[in-house]
Amino acid sequence: MRKAKTAVTWALIGCLIPVVTGCSEMADYTLTGHLWDETGGANHSEPAPYPNMRLYEADNHKDFLVMYDEVHMNDVVIKRRAYLLKANEKRIEAGHRPHFLSAPDTVSLQAVTILTNSIAGTNMVPAVGLVAVLQPDQRHFTLVSNGGEIGVFCLPAYVNKGDRAWRVAATPFTVTADVAIYAGVVALVVGLAYLAATQASQ
């Protein structure tokens, strides 16, 4: 009976060791890790599951107007967005909010044909002209001009500055809570180890 209790105690210690060792995956289970996760912010914005993307050549033919549906993590309302592709390329790559345009007039603009990845995979991309190939995730697309690839682009996903300020303000509280939680786990492991050692020596 005593050996059984000792075995159970050591088994509990074994289950708790991964929590104490601080593996990188454990950040997913901390309050601070969740706070700073890219999907953890209340004001995180990203493309809608089906963003209904439209693409137009700008008046100067040096840029492209992108229009798509956007959703917020704290809201189910879909908002129509528009921005210039190349002018905002670096901001989007860095995860920042692009400079959105307010209700742009597309009547005089030339629409770019959008193909899905499944259609493009059957060699249906024309050798002449400009097309965009939309990937299955509905977020990435490739611009192709006269059969040659211009580049691969991604629809914006970003965290608003106000949300970042809120995270910074909340971080000291979540760190304190995480320390208290992990200190309690460590104390539990030490207590169980002491109990197991005591049982084994009796």
KOLDREN-595125 format. One record per residue (C-alpha): residue number from 0; x, y, z; residue in three letters. Coordinates in Angstrom, 1 decimal, padded with zeros to 4 digits. Layout:
N
NUM,X,Y,Z,ALA $
...
//
This chain:
202
0,000.0,000.0,000.0,MET $
1,002.8,002.4,000.9,ARG $
2,004.6,001.6,-002.4,LYS $
3,001.4,002.3,-004.3,ALA $
4,001.1,005.7,-002.6,LYS $
5,004.7,006.5,-003.4,THR $
6,004.2,005.6,-007.0,ALA $
7,001.1,007.8,-007.3,VAL $
8,003.0,010.7,-005.7,THR $
9,005.9,010.4,-008.1,TRP $
10,003.5,010.1,-011.0,ALA $
11,001.9,013.4,-010.0,LEU $
12,005.3,015.1,-009.8,ILE $
13,006.0,013.8,-013.4,GLY $
14,002.8,015.4,-014.7,CYS $
15,003.7,018.7,-013.1,LEU $
16,007.4,018.8,-014.3,ILE $
17,006.5,020.2,-017.9,PRO $
18,004.7,023.1,-016.2,VAL $
19,007.7,024.0,-014.1,VAL $
20,010.4,023.7,-016.8,THR $
21,009.1,026.6,-018.8,GLY $
22,008.9,025.2,-022.3,CYS $
23,008.0,027.7,-025.0,SER $
24,004.6,026.0,-025.5,GLU $
25,003.7,026.9,-021.9,MET $
26,003.4,030.6,-023.0,ALA $
27,000.1,029.6,-024.5,ASP $
28,-001.2,028.8,-021.1,TYR $
29,-000.1,031.9,-019.3,THR $
30,-002.2,035.0,-018.9,LEU $
31,000.6,037.2,-020.3,THR $
32,001.2,034.9,-023.3,GLY $
33,-002.5,035.0,-024.1,HIS $
34,-002.6,038.8,-023.6,LEU $
35,000.1,039.3,-026.2,TRP $
36,-001.0,036.6,-028.6,ASP $
37,-001.9,038.2,-032.0,GLU $
38,-005.4,036.9,-031.7,THR $
39,-005.8,037.8,-028.0,GLY $
40,-006.5,041.5,-028.5,GLY $
41,-010.1,042.8,-028.4,ALA $
42,-009.3,045.2,-031.3,ASN $
43,-007.6,042.7,-033.6,HIS $
44,-008.8,043.2,-037.2,SER $
45,-008.5,040.8,-040.0,GLU $
46,-010.2,039.8,-043.4,PRO $
47,-013.6,038.2,-043.2,ALA $
48,-013.6,034.4,-043.8,PRO $
49,-014.9,035.3,-047.3,TYR $
50,-013.5,038.8,-047.9,PRO $
51,-015.2,039.4,-051.2,ASN $
52,-012.0,041.0,-052.5,MET $
53,-012.0,043.3,-055.5,ARG $
54,-008.9,044.7,-057.3,LEU $
55,-008.6,047.8,-059.6,TYR $
56,-005.8,049.5,-061.4,GLU $
57,-005.2,053.0,-060.0,ALA $
58,-005.5,056.0,-062.2,ASP $
59,-001.8,056.4,-062.5,ASN $
60,-001.3,052.7,-063.4,HIS $
61,001.4,052.5,-060.8,LYS $
62,-000.6,051.1,-057.9,ASP $
63,-003.8,049.0,-057.3,PHE $
64,-006.9,049.7,-055.3,LEU $
65,-007.8,046.8,-053.1,VAL $
66,-011.3,046.4,-051.6,MET $
67,-012.3,043.7,-049.1,TYR $
68,-014.5,042.9,-046.1,ASP $
69,-013.0,043.2,-042.7,GLU $
70,-014.1,041.8,-039.3,VAL $
71,-013.0,042.8,-035.7,HIS $
72,-012.4,040.2,-033.0,MET $
73,-014.8,041.9,-030.7,ASN $
74,-017.5,042.5,-033.2,ASP $
75,-019.4,040.5,-035.8,VAL $
76,-020.2,043.5,-038.0,VAL $
77,-018.4,043.3,-041.4,ILE $
78,-016.8,046.5,-042.6,LYS $
79,-015.9,047.2,-046.2,ARG $
80,-012.3,048.5,-046.5,ARG $
81,-010.3,050.0,-049.3,ALA $
82,-006.5,050.8,-049.6,TYR $
83,-003.7,051.2,-052.1,LEU $
84,-001.7,048.0,-052.4,LEU $
85,001.9,049.1,-053.1,LYS $
86,001.6,052.3,-051.0,ALA $
87,000.8,050.1,-047.9,ASN $
88,002.8,047.0,-048.7,GLU $
89,005.4,047.5,-046.0,LYS $
90,002.9,048.5,-043.4,ARG $
91,000.8,045.4,-044.0,ILE $
92,003.9,043.1,-044.0,GLU $
93,004.8,044.6,-040.6,ALA $
94,001.3,043.9,-039.2,GLY $
95,000.3,047.6,-039.1,HIS $
96,-003.0,049.2,-040.1,ARG $
97,-002.9,050.4,-043.7,PRO $
98,-004.0,053.9,-044.7,HIS $
99,-007.6,053.2,-045.6,PHE $
100,-009.5,055.2,-048.2,LEU $
101,-013.0,056.4,-047.6,SER $
102,-015.6,055.3,-050.2,ALA $
103,-013.3,055.4,-053.3,PRO $
104,-015.0,055.9,-056.7,ASP $
105,-014.3,052.8,-058.8,THR $
106,-016.5,053.7,-061.8,VAL $
107,-013.5,055.0,-063.9,SER $
108,-011.1,052.3,-062.7,LEU $
109,-010.1,049.2,-064.6,GLN $
110,-011.1,046.0,-062.7,ALA $
111,-008.5,043.3,-062.4,VAL $
112,-009.7,039.8,-063.1,THR $
113,-009.5,037.6,-060.0,ILE $
114,-008.9,033.8,-060.4,LEU $
115,-009.1,031.2,-057.7,THR $
116,-006.1,029.0,-057.0,ASN $
117,-007.9,025.9,-058.3,SER $
118,-008.6,027.6,-061.6,ILE $
119,-005.1,028.9,-061.9,ALA $
120,-003.8,025.4,-061.2,GLY $
121,-005.2,024.2,-064.5,THR $
122,-003.0,026.6,-066.5,ASN $
123,-005.8,029.1,-067.1,MET $
124,-003.7,032.1,-066.2,VAL $
125,-003.6,034.2,-069.4,PRO $
126,-000.2,034.9,-071.0,ALA $
127,-001.4,038.5,-071.8,VAL $
128,-002.9,040.9,-069.4,GLY $
129,-003.2,041.4,-065.7,LEU $
130,-004.8,039.0,-063.3,VAL $
131,-004.8,038.2,-059.5,ALA $
132,-004.7,034.6,-058.3,VAL $
133,-006.5,034.3,-055.0,LEU $
134,-005.2,031.5,-052.7,GLN $
135,-007.5,029.0,-050.9,PRO $
136,-007.1,030.9,-047.5,ASP $
137,-008.8,033.9,-049.1,GLN $
138,-006.1,036.2,-047.7,ARG $
139,-003.1,035.9,-050.0,HIS $
140,-003.1,036.6,-053.7,PHE $
141,-000.6,036.7,-056.5,THR $
142,-000.5,039.4,-059.1,LEU $
143,000.4,038.2,-062.6,VAL $
144,001.1,040.5,-065.5,SER $
145,001.5,039.0,-069.0,ASN $
146,002.3,035.6,-067.5,GLY $
147,005.0,036.9,-065.1,GLY $
148,004.5,037.2,-061.4,GLU $
149,004.6,040.7,-060.0,ILE $
150,004.4,039.6,-056.3,GLY $
151,002.5,037.8,-053.6,VAL $
152,000.4,040.0,-051.3,PHE $
153,-001.7,039.6,-048.2,CYS $
154,-004.8,041.3,-047.0,LEU $
155,-004.3,043.4,-043.8,PRO $
156,-004.4,041.8,-040.3,ALA $
157,-003.4,044.2,-037.5,TYR $
158,-003.9,045.3,-033.9,VAL $
159,-005.1,048.8,-033.3,ASN $
160,-002.8,051.1,-031.3,LYS $
161,-005.4,051.6,-028.6,GLY $
162,-005.4,047.8,-028.0,ASP $
163,-001.6,047.8,-027.7,ARG $
164,-001.7,050.5,-025.1,ALA $
165,-004.2,048.5,-023.1,TRP $
166,-002.0,045.4,-023.3,ARG $
167,001.0,047.3,-022.0,VAL $
168,-001.1,048.6,-019.1,ALA $
169,-002.4,045.1,-018.3,ALA $
170,000.9,043.3,-018.5,THR $
171,002.2,044.0,-015.0,PRO $
172,-001.0,042.5,-013.6,PHE $
173,-000.9,039.4,-015.7,THR $
174,002.8,038.9,-015.0,VAL $
175,002.1,039.1,-011.2,THR $
176,-000.7,036.5,-011.6,ALA $
177,001.5,034.2,-013.7,ASP $
178,004.3,034.3,-011.1,VAL $
179,001.8,033.5,-008.3,ALA $
180,000.3,030.6,-010.3,ILE $
181,003.8,029.1,-011.1,TYR $
182,005.0,029.7,-007.6,ALA $
183,002.0,027.7,-006.3,GLY $
184,002.8,024.9,-008.8,VAL $
185,006.5,024.8,-007.7,VAL $
186,005.4,024.6,-004.1,ALA $
187,003.1,021.8,-004.9,LEU $
188,005.9,019.8,-006.7,VAL $
189,008.3,020.4,-003.8,VAL $
190,005.7,019.3,-001.3,GLY $
191,004.8,016.1,-003.3,LEU $
192,008.5,015.3,-003.7,ALA $
193,009.0,015.6,000.1,TYR $
194,006.0,013.5,000.7,LEU $
195,007.2,010.8,-001.7,ALA $
196,010.7,010.8,-000.1,ALA $
197,009.1,010.5,003.4,THR $
198,006.9,007.6,002.3,GLN $
199,009.8,005.8,000.6,ALA $
200,012.0,006.0,003.8,SER $
201,009.4,004.6,006.1,GLN $
//
